[in-house]
Amino acid sequence: MSTLHHPTKARFLLRFDDLCPTLPWPIWEAIEPMLIEHGVRPLLAVVPDNRDPKLHWGAPAPDFWERVRRWQSLGWSIGLHGYQHRYCNSERGILKRGKKSEFAGLGYAEQFDKLSQGLEIFSREGVRADAWVAPSHSFDWNTVAALSALGLRTISDGLALAPYLGPHHSLWVPQQIARMRDMPFGFWTFCYHFDEFTPASLETFRVHLATLAPRMLGLQDAETLARRGRTLPDRIFAGLQPLLANLNHTVSRVLPGTGPSA
């Protein structure tokens, strides 16, 4: 029986951020065959029009959008990762996790315009936006309202123990941990960034993926779990986030490749 029907077993979603034409392609080309081998359907957060120099790791791939279309044809999900990944302020947004933002603190009209332009690029390239993935976890209720008005209601973010329904007809698929590790119960999204990979952490990634792949869900599966609003245990878990972040930081100093998500 699928793990989707085993509520006592922890289930997982794998997410990668910052996909853009100037990706460090040798790293991705080591990871992609692992995902295919194990039948894992990740959520790939794609920047529509990257203008962040920190995401320029090399020469742009001329076939980038062709690759994105192929990923989506495999049943992998594509996230709208901001618009240009260009931070404009230090607003922390709803979740208080990031320290800079491309969206939080801006008016509804400006955010709607940015999101519209990002979605227009996706549409022009024949790519469907399956979820919203905010750069640095920073967005506000204007963002959520604008996304809903544009028809994008799944949000990959938040601290909870399972996907849940939120305001503006939104559906939140929580993202809590940076690195793969087994958990006793609940639903967990692991989020990876390409500048954090080393040969050693790639090997760790390979080992953990082989172990946890049988309990990995695709985004579509995760969405079917959202049959409730945010619960009291979710709120308690979110309140513990600063303690968990400090613990994660301590662990990352001892075990390379387990650091916090950004």
Phi and psi restraints in degrees (value plus and minus 20) as a CYANA .aco file:
   2 SER   PHI     -81.1   -41.1
   2 SER   PSI     128.0   168.0
   3 THR   PHI     -83.8   -43.8
   3 THR   PSI     -37.4     2.6
   4 LEU   PHI     -79.8   -39.8
   4 LEU   PSI     -46.3    -6.3
   5 HIS   PHI    -125.3   -85.3
   5 HIS   PSI      -4.8    35.2
   6 HIS   PHI    -134.7   -94.7
   6 HIS   PSI      64.2   104.2
   7 PRO   PHI     -82.8   -42.8
   7 PRO   PSI     -38.1     1.9
   8 THR   PHI    -106.2   -66.2
   8 THR   PSI     -28.5    11.5
   9 LYS   PHI    -118.8   -78.8
   9 LYS   PSI     118.1   158.1
  10 ALA   PHI     -86.5   -46.5
  10 ALA   PSI     122.5   162.5
  11 ARG   PHI    -144.6  -104.6
  11 ARG   PSI     135.7   175.7
  12 PHE   PHI    -156.0  -116.0
  12 PHE   PSI     132.7   172.7
  13 LEU   PHI    -148.5  -108.5
  13 LEU   PSI     117.8   157.8
  14 LEU   PHI    -124.7   -84.7
  14 LEU   PSI     107.1   147.1
  15 ARG   PHI    -145.5  -105.5
  15 ARG   PSI     120.8   160.8
  16 PHE   PHI    -141.8  -101.8
  16 PHE   PSI     112.2   152.2
  17 ASP   PHI    -122.3   -82.3
  17 ASP   PSI     143.2   183.2
  18 ASP   PHI      53.2    93.2
  18 ASP   PSI       4.9    44.9
  19 LEU   PHI     -90.3   -50.3
  19 LEU   PSI     109.6   149.6
  20 CYS   PHI    -180.6  -140.6
  20 CYS   PSI     150.5   190.5
  21 PRO   PHI     -78.7   -38.7
  21 PRO   PSI     -47.5    -7.5
  22 THR   PHI    -118.6   -78.6
  22 THR   PSI      11.5    51.5
  23 LEU   PHI     -78.8   -38.8
  23 LEU   PSI     134.2   174.2
  24 PRO   PHI     -95.5   -55.5
  24 PRO   PSI      65.0   105.0
  25 TRP   PHI     -79.2   -39.2
  25 TRP   PSI     -54.4   -14.4
  26 PRO   PHI     -79.1   -39.1
  26 PRO   PSI     -54.5   -14.5
  27 ILE   PHI     -87.5   -47.5
  27 ILE   PSI     -68.4   -28.4
  28 TRP   PHI     -82.7   -42.7
  28 TRP   PSI     -57.8   -17.8
  29 GLU   PHI     -91.0   -51.0
  29 GLU   PSI     -34.5     5.5
  30 ALA   PHI    -104.0   -64.0
  30 ALA   PSI     -52.1   -12.1
  31 ILE   PHI    -101.9   -61.9
  31 ILE   PSI     -63.6   -23.6
  32 GLU   PHI     -75.0   -35.0
  32 GLU   PSI     -65.1   -25.1
  33 PRO   PHI     -82.4   -42.4
  33 PRO   PSI     -50.1   -10.1
  34 MET   PHI     -84.4   -44.4
  34 MET   PSI     -63.1   -23.1
  35 LEU   PHI     -83.2   -43.2
  35 LEU   PSI     -62.8   -22.8
  36 ILE   PHI     -86.6   -46.6
  36 ILE   PSI     -63.2   -23.2
  37 GLU   PHI     -77.2   -37.2
  37 GLU   PSI     -60.9   -20.9
  38 HIS   PHI    -115.5   -75.5
  38 HIS   PSI     -17.6    22.4
  39 GLY   PHI      48.0    88.0
  39 GLY   PSI       7.4    47.4
  40 VAL   PHI    -104.9   -64.9
  40 VAL   PSI     114.7   154.7
  41 ARG   PHI    -131.3   -91.3
  41 ARG   PSI      71.7   111.7
  42 PRO   PHI     -98.7   -58.7
  42 PRO   PSI     149.9   189.9
  43 LEU   PHI    -121.3   -81.3
  43 LEU   PSI      99.6   139.6
  44 LEU   PHI    -127.4   -87.4
  44 LEU   PSI      96.8   136.8
  45 ALA   PHI    -109.0   -69.0
  45 ALA   PSI      89.5   129.5
  46 VAL   PHI    -123.7   -83.7
  46 VAL   PSI     110.0   150.0
  47 VAL   PHI    -103.1   -63.1
  47 VAL   PSI      99.1   139.1
  48 PRO   PHI     -82.5   -42.5
  48 PRO   PSI     -61.5   -21.5
  49 ASP   PHI    -162.2  -122.2
  49 ASP   PSI      54.2    94.2
  50 ASN   PHI     -80.3   -40.3
  50 ASN   PSI     104.4   144.4
  51 ARG   PHI    -146.1  -106.1
  51 ARG   PSI      -3.7    36.3
  52 ASP   PHI    -114.2   -74.2
  52 ASP   PSI      92.5   132.5
  53 PRO   PHI     -81.3   -41.3
  53 PRO   PSI     -42.9    -2.9
  54 LYS   PHI     -89.9   -49.9
  54 LYS   PSI     -34.9     5.1
  55 LEU   PHI    -119.7   -79.7
  55 LEU   PSI      -7.8    32.2
  56 HIS   PHI    -117.5   -77.5
  56 HIS   PSI      68.2   108.2
  57 TRP   PHI    -111.7   -71.7
  57 TRP   PSI     -33.5     6.5
  58 GLY   PHI    -198.1  -158.1
  58 GLY   PSI    -188.6  -148.6
  59 ALA   PHI     -85.6   -45.6
  59 ALA   PSI     121.8   161.8
  60 PRO   PHI     -87.8   -47.8
  60 PRO   PSI     121.7   161.7
  61 ALA   PHI     -97.1   -57.1
  61 ALA   PSI     100.3   140.3
  62 PRO   PHI     -86.3   -46.3
  62 PRO   PSI     -40.8    -0.8
  63 ASP   PHI    -123.0   -83.0
  63 ASP   PSI       5.8    45.8
  64 PHE   PHI     -75.4   -35.4
  64 PHE   PSI     -71.9   -31.9
  65 TRP   PHI     -89.2   -49.2
  65 TRP   PSI     -49.4    -9.4
  66 GLU   PHI     -82.5   -42.5
  66 GLU   PSI     -59.4   -19.4
  67 ARG   PHI     -84.1   -44.1
  67 ARG   PSI     -62.7   -22.7
  68 VAL   PHI     -81.5   -41.5
  68 VAL   PSI     -63.5   -23.5
  69 ARG   PHI     -82.1   -42.1
  69 ARG   PSI     -58.0   -18.0
  70 ARG   PHI     -86.5   -46.5
  70 ARG   PSI     -61.8   -21.8
  71 TRP   PHI     -78.3   -38.3
  71 TRP   PSI     -64.9   -24.9
  72 GLN   PHI     -86.1   -46.1
  72 GLN   PSI     -53.3   -13.3
  73 SER   PHI     -87.6   -47.6
  73 SER   PSI     -42.2    -2.2
  74 LEU   PHI     -98.5   -58.5
  74 LEU   PSI     -24.6    15.4
  75 GLY   PHI      72.3   112.3
  75 GLY   PSI     -11.8    28.2
  76 TRP   PHI    -100.5   -60.5
  76 TRP   PSI     131.1   171.1
  77 SER   PHI    -117.5   -77.5
  77 SER   PSI     126.8   166.8
  78 ILE   PHI    -135.4   -95.4
  78 ILE   PSI     105.0   145.0
  79 GLY   PHI    -119.5   -79.5
  79 GLY   PSI     124.2   164.2
  80 LEU   PHI    -101.6   -61.6
  80 LEU   PSI      85.3   125.3
  81 HIS   PHI    -116.4   -76.4
  81 HIS   PSI      55.8    95.8
  82 GLY   PHI      51.6    91.6
  82 GLY   PSI    -173.4  -133.4
  83 TYR   PHI    -137.9   -97.9
  83 TYR   PSI     -84.1   -44.1
  84 GLN   PHI    -137.5   -97.5
  84 GLN   PSI     -17.9    22.1
  85 HIS   PHI      34.3    74.3
  85 HIS   PSI      17.6    57.6
  86 ARG   PHI    -134.7   -94.7
  86 ARG   PSI      90.2   130.2
  87 TYR   PHI     -93.9   -53.9
  87 TYR   PSI     121.1   161.1
  88 CYS   PHI    -140.4  -100.4
  88 CYS   PSI     -28.9    11.1
  89 ASN   PHI    -181.9  -141.9
  89 ASN   PSI    -196.7  -156.7
  90 SER   PHI    -129.8   -89.8
  90 SER   PSI       3.3    43.3
  91 GLU   PHI     -86.8   -46.8
  91 GLU   PSI     119.3   159.3
  92 ARG   PHI    -115.6   -75.6
  92 ARG   PSI     -36.3     3.7
  93 GLY   PHI      54.7    94.7
  93 GLY   PSI    -183.8  -143.8
  94 ILE   PHI     -81.0   -41.0
  94 ILE   PSI     -63.6   -23.6
  95 LEU   PHI    -108.5   -68.5
  95 LEU   PSI     -35.6     4.4
  96 LYS   PHI      38.1    78.1
  96 LYS   PSI      13.0    53.0
  97 ARG   PHI    -121.2   -81.2
  97 ARG   PSI     -62.1   -22.1
  98 GLY   PHI    -110.1   -70.1
  98 GLY   PSI     149.7   189.7
  99 LYS   PHI    -141.3  -101.3
  99 LYS   PSI      -6.3    33.7
 100 LYS   PHI    -177.4  -137.4
 100 LYS   PSI     137.5   177.5
 101 SER   PHI    -168.7  -128.7
 101 SER   PSI     128.6   168.6
 102 GLU   PHI    -116.2   -76.2
 102 GLU   PSI     -34.5     5.5
 103 PHE   PHI    -150.2  -110.2
 103 PHE   PSI     -68.1   -28.1
 104 ALA   PHI     -75.8   -35.8
 104 ALA   PSI     118.1   158.1
 105 GLY   PHI      71.5   111.5
 105 GLY   PSI     -32.2     7.8
 106 LEU   PHI    -108.3   -68.3
 106 LEU   PSI     137.3   177.3
 107 GLY   PHI     -88.7   -48.7
 107 GLY   PSI     141.7   181.7
 108 TYR   PHI     -77.3   -37.3
 108 TYR   PSI     -66.7   -26.7
 109 ALA   PHI     -81.5   -41.5
 109 ALA   PSI     -62.6   -22.6
 110 GLU   PHI     -86.5   -46.5
 110 GLU   PSI     -60.7   -20.7
 111 GLN   PHI     -87.3   -47.3
 111 GLN   PSI     -61.6   -21.6
 112 PHE   PHI     -78.6   -38.6
 112 PHE   PSI     -61.4   -21.4
 113 ASP   PHI     -84.7   -44.7
 113 ASP   PSI     -64.9   -24.9
 114 LYS   PHI     -81.2   -41.2
 114 LYS   PSI     -66.6   -26.6
 115 LEU   PHI     -84.6   -44.6
 115 LEU   PSI     -60.0   -20.0
 116 SER   PHI     -80.0   -40.0
 116 SER   PSI     -62.8   -22.8
 117 GLN   PHI     -86.6   -46.6
 117 GLN   PSI     -59.8   -19.8
 118 GLY   PHI     -83.2   -43.2
 118 GLY   PSI     -64.9   -24.9
 119 LEU   PHI     -87.4   -47.4
 119 LEU   PSI     -51.8   -11.8
 120 GLU   PHI     -85.2   -45.2
 120 GLU   PSI     -59.1   -19.1
 121 ILE   PHI     -82.8   -42.8
 121 ILE   PSI     -66.2   -26.2
 122 PHE   PHI     -76.2   -36.2
 122 PHE   PSI     -68.3   -28.3
 123 SER   PHI     -81.4   -41.4
 123 SER   PSI     -63.7   -23.7
 124 ARG   PHI     -80.4   -40.4
 124 ARG   PSI     -53.5   -13.5
 125 GLU   PHI    -111.4   -71.4
 125 GLU   PSI     -15.5    24.5
 126 GLY   PHI      52.6    92.6
 126 GLY   PSI      12.7    52.7
 127 VAL   PHI    -137.2   -97.2
 127 VAL   PSI     117.0   157.0
 128 ARG   PHI    -116.1   -76.1
 128 ARG   PSI     112.3   152.3
 129 ALA   PHI    -103.4   -63.4
 129 ALA   PSI      96.3   136.3
 130 ASP   PHI    -113.3   -73.3
 130 ASP   PSI     -41.0    -1.0
 131 ALA   PHI    -180.4  -140.4
 131 ALA   PSI     141.1   181.1
 132 TRP   PHI    -116.8   -76.8
 132 TRP   PSI     111.3   151.3
 133 VAL   PHI    -149.6  -109.6
 133 VAL   PSI      87.6   127.6
 134 ALA   PHI     -99.5   -59.5
 134 ALA   PSI     111.5   151.5
 135 PRO   PHI     -76.8   -36.8
 135 PRO   PSI     112.2   152.2
 136 SER   PHI      38.4    78.4
 136 SER   PSI       4.1    44.1
 137 HIS   PHI      41.2    81.2
 137 HIS   PSI      -3.4    36.6
 138 SER   PHI    -129.1   -89.1
 138 SER   PSI      94.3   134.3
 139 PHE   PHI    -179.1  -139.1
 139 PHE   PSI     147.5   187.5
 140 ASP   PHI    -151.5  -111.5
 140 ASP   PSI    -192.4  -152.4
 141 TRP   PHI     -89.6   -49.6
 141 TRP   PSI     -44.2    -4.2
 142 ASN   PHI     -82.4   -42.4
 142 ASN   PSI     -59.2   -19.2
 143 THR   PHI     -81.4   -41.4
 143 THR   PSI     -67.9   -27.9
 144 VAL   PHI     -82.0   -42.0
 144 VAL   PSI     -62.8   -22.8
 145 ALA   PHI     -84.9   -44.9
 145 ALA   PSI     -61.8   -21.8
 146 ALA   PHI     -86.6   -46.6
 146 ALA   PSI     -61.2   -21.2
 147 LEU   PHI     -80.4   -40.4
 147 LEU   PSI     -63.9   -23.9
 148 SER   PHI     -81.9   -41.9
 148 SER   PSI     -62.6   -22.6
 149 ALA   PHI     -83.1   -43.1
 149 ALA   PSI     -49.1    -9.1
 150 LEU   PHI    -109.8   -69.8
 150 LEU   PSI     -20.0    20.0
 151 GLY   PHI      68.3   108.3
 151 GLY   PSI      -9.1    30.9
 152 LEU   PHI    -130.1   -90.1
 152 LEU   PSI      84.2   124.2
 153 ARG   PHI    -132.7   -92.7
 153 ARG   PSI     -29.5    10.5
 154 THR   PHI    -109.5   -69.5
 154 THR   PSI     106.8   146.8
 155 ILE   PHI    -137.3   -97.3
 155 ILE   PSI     101.2   141.2
 156 SER   PHI    -111.8   -71.8
 156 SER   PSI      68.4   108.4
 157 ASP   PHI     159.1   199.1
 157 ASP   PSI     155.4   195.4
 158 GLY   PHI      80.7   120.7
 158 GLY   PSI     139.2   179.2
 159 LEU   PHI    -132.9   -92.9
 159 LEU   PSI      89.3   129.3
 160 ALA   PHI    -178.4  -138.4
 160 ALA   PSI     154.1   194.1
 161 LEU   PHI    -119.0   -79.0
 161 LEU   PSI     -23.6    16.4
 162 ALA   PHI    -185.0  -145.0
 162 ALA   PSI     139.9   179.9
 163 PRO   PHI     -78.6   -38.6
 163 PRO   PSI     127.0   167.0
 164 TYR   PHI    -168.1  -128.1
 164 TYR   PSI     144.7   184.7
 165 LEU   PHI    -114.3   -74.3
 165 LEU   PSI     118.8   158.8
 166 GLY   PHI    -149.8  -109.8
 166 GLY   PSI    -193.0  -153.0
 167 PRO   PHI     -81.2   -41.2
 167 PRO   PSI     141.3   181.3
 168 HIS   PHI      39.7    79.7
 168 HIS   PSI      13.6    53.6
 169 HIS   PHI      38.7    78.7
 169 HIS   PSI       9.6    49.6
 170 SER   PHI    -105.6   -65.6
 170 SER   PSI     133.7   173.7
 171 LEU   PHI    -144.2  -104.2
 171 LEU   PSI      96.8   136.8
 172 TRP   PHI    -121.8   -81.8
 172 TRP   PSI     104.1   144.1
 173 VAL   PHI    -127.2   -87.2
 173 VAL   PSI      82.8   122.8
 174 PRO   PHI     -81.5   -41.5
 174 PRO   PSI     130.2   170.2
 175 GLN   PHI    -148.6  -108.6
 175 GLN   PSI      90.6   130.6
 176 GLN   PHI    -137.6   -97.6
 176 GLN   PSI     -47.9    -7.9
 177 ILE   PHI    -149.0  -109.0
 177 ILE   PSI     125.3   165.3
 178 ALA   PHI    -103.2   -63.2
 178 ALA   PSI     -53.4   -13.4
 179 ARG   PHI    -147.3  -107.3
 179 ARG   PSI     130.7   170.7
 180 MET   PHI     -83.0   -43.0
 180 MET   PSI     114.8   154.8
 181 ARG   PHI    -181.7  -141.7
 181 ARG   PSI     133.0   173.0
 182 ASP   PHI     -92.8   -52.8
 182 ASP   PSI     128.8   168.8
 183 MET   PHI    -153.3  -113.3
 183 MET   PSI     132.5   172.5
 184 PRO   PHI     -96.4   -56.4
 184 PRO   PSI     -47.2    -7.2
 185 PHE   PHI    -182.5  -142.5
 185 PHE   PSI     154.5   194.5
 186 GLY   PHI      68.6   108.6
 186 GLY   PSI    -194.4  -154.4
 187 PHE   PHI    -139.8   -99.8
 187 PHE   PSI     113.8   153.8
 188 TRP   PHI    -157.1  -117.1
 188 TRP   PSI     111.9   151.9
 189 THR   PHI    -122.8   -82.8
 189 THR   PSI     105.9   145.9
 190 PHE   PHI    -116.6   -76.6
 190 PHE   PSI     112.2   152.2
 191 CYS   PHI    -141.1  -101.1
 191 CYS   PSI     104.9   144.9
 192 TYR   PHI    -134.2   -94.2
 192 TYR   PSI     126.0   166.0
 193 HIS   PHI    -141.2  -101.2
 193 HIS   PSI     121.1   161.1
 194 PHE   PHI     -92.4   -52.4
 194 PHE   PSI     -45.3    -5.3
 195 ASP   PHI     -94.7   -54.7
 195 ASP   PSI     -24.2    15.8
 196 GLU   PHI    -118.2   -78.2
 196 GLU   PSI     -25.3    14.7
 197 PHE   PHI    -102.3   -62.3
 197 PHE   PSI     119.0   159.0
 198 THR   PHI    -150.2  -110.2
 198 THR   PSI     148.7   188.7
 199 PRO   PHI     -74.7   -34.7
 199 PRO   PSI     -59.0   -19.0
 200 ALA   PHI     -87.6   -47.6
 200 ALA   PSI     -63.1   -23.1
 201 SER   PHI     -92.8   -52.8
 201 SER   PSI     -46.8    -6.8
 202 LEU   PHI     -84.3   -44.3
 202 LEU   PSI     -59.5   -19.5
 203 GLU   PHI     -87.5   -47.5
 203 GLU   PSI     -60.6   -20.6
 204 THR   PHI     -81.6   -41.6
 204 THR   PSI     -62.5   -22.5
 205 PHE   PHI     -78.0   -38.0
 205 PHE   PSI     -66.1   -26.1
 206 ARG   PHI     -79.2   -39.2
 206 ARG   PSI     -65.3   -25.3
 207 VAL   PHI     -85.3   -45.3
 207 VAL   PSI     -66.5   -26.5
 208 HIS   PHI     -86.3   -46.3
 208 HIS   PSI     -57.8   -17.8
 209 LEU   PHI     -83.2   -43.2
 209 LEU   PSI     -63.7   -23.7
 210 ALA   PHI     -80.7   -40.7
 210 ALA   PSI     -55.3   -15.3
 211 THR   PHI     -95.2   -55.2
 211 THR   PSI     -63.2   -23.2
 212 LEU   PHI    -116.1   -76.1
 212 LEU   PSI     -30.0    10.0
 213 ALA   PHI     -73.4   -33.4
 213 ALA   PSI     -58.2   -18.2
 214 PRO   PHI     -81.1   -41.1
 214 PRO   PSI     -38.7     1.3
 215 ARG   PHI    -129.8   -89.8
 215 ARG   PSI      -5.6    34.4
 216 MET   PHI    -104.0   -64.0
 216 MET   PSI     115.2   155.2
 217 LEU   PHI    -126.8   -86.8
 217 LEU   PSI     140.6   180.6
 218 GLY   PHI    -107.5   -67.5
 218 GLY   PSI     146.9   186.9
 219 LEU   PHI     -77.6   -37.6
 219 LEU   PSI     -59.2   -19.2
 220 GLN   PHI     -81.4   -41.4
 220 GLN   PSI     -59.6   -19.6
 221 ASP   PHI     -84.7   -44.7
 221 ASP   PSI     -63.9   -23.9
 222 ALA   PHI     -80.4   -40.4
 222 ALA   PSI     -58.5   -18.5
 223 GLU   PHI     -81.6   -41.6
 223 GLU   PSI     -52.0   -12.0
 224 THR   PHI     -90.2   -50.2
 224 THR   PSI     -34.5     5.5
 225 LEU   PHI    -101.8   -61.8
 225 LEU   PSI     -32.3     7.7
 226 ALA   PHI    -102.4   -62.4
 226 ALA   PSI      72.4   112.4
 227 ARG   PHI    -143.4  -103.4
 227 ARG   PSI       0.8    40.8
 228 ARG   PHI    -174.6  -134.6
 228 ARG   PSI     147.3   187.3
 229 GLY   PHI    -106.6   -66.6
 229 GLY   PSI    -194.1  -154.1
 230 ARG   PHI     -92.5   -52.5
 230 ARG   PSI     109.3   149.3
 231 THR   PHI    -117.8   -77.8
 231 THR   PSI     150.1   190.1
 232 LEU   PHI     -79.6   -39.6
 232 LEU   PSI     -65.2   -25.2
 233 PRO   PHI     -78.3   -38.3
 233 PRO   PSI     -55.2   -15.2
 234 ASP   PHI     -81.1   -41.1
 234 ASP   PSI     -63.9   -23.9
 235 ARG   PHI     -87.9   -47.9
 235 ARG   PSI     -57.9   -17.9
 236 ILE   PHI     -84.8   -44.8
 236 ILE   PSI     -63.3   -23.3
 237 PHE   PHI     -80.0   -40.0
 237 PHE   PSI     -63.9   -23.9
 238 ALA   PHI     -83.9   -43.9
 238 ALA   PSI     -56.8   -16.8
 239 GLY   PHI     -86.0   -46.0
 239 GLY   PSI     -43.9    -3.9
 240 LEU   PHI    -105.1   -65.1
 240 LEU   PSI     -22.0    18.0
 241 GLN   PHI     -75.0   -35.0
 241 GLN   PSI     -64.4   -24.4
 242 PRO   PHI     -78.7   -38.7
 242 PRO   PSI     -60.1   -20.1
 243 LEU   PHI     -84.7   -44.7
 243 LEU   PSI     -62.3   -22.3
 244 LEU   PHI     -85.8   -45.8
 244 LEU   PSI     -57.2   -17.2
 245 ALA   PHI     -84.7   -44.7
 245 ALA   PSI     -60.8   -20.8
 246 ASN   PHI     -85.1   -45.1
 246 ASN   PSI     -59.8   -19.8
 247 LEU   PHI     -84.7   -44.7
 247 LEU   PSI     -62.9   -22.9
 248 ASN   PHI     -81.1   -41.1
 248 ASN   PSI     -59.3   -19.3
 249 HIS   PHI     -85.1   -45.1
 249 HIS   PSI     -60.5   -20.5
 250 THR   PHI     -84.6   -44.6
 250 THR   PSI     -63.5   -23.5
 251 VAL   PHI     -82.5   -42.5
 251 VAL   PSI     -58.7   -18.7
 252 SER   PHI     -84.5   -44.5
 252 SER   PSI     -46.4    -6.4
 253 ARG   PHI     -95.7   -55.7
 253 ARG   PSI     -43.5    -3.5
 254 VAL   PHI    -114.9   -74.9
 254 VAL   PSI     -59.5   -19.5
 255 LEU   PHI    -137.0   -97.0
 255 LEU   PSI      80.7   120.7
 256 PRO   PHI     -75.7   -35.7
 256 PRO   PSI     123.0   163.0
 257 GLY   PHI      66.8   106.8
 257 GLY   PSI      -8.1    31.9
 258 THR   PHI    -139.4   -99.4
 258 THR   PSI      -0.9    39.1
 259 GLY   PHI     -88.3   -48.3
 259 GLY   PSI     151.8   191.8
 260 PRO   PHI     -92.2   -52.2
 260 PRO   PSI     133.8   173.8
 261 SER   PHI     -94.7   -54.7
 261 SER   PSI     128.0   168.0
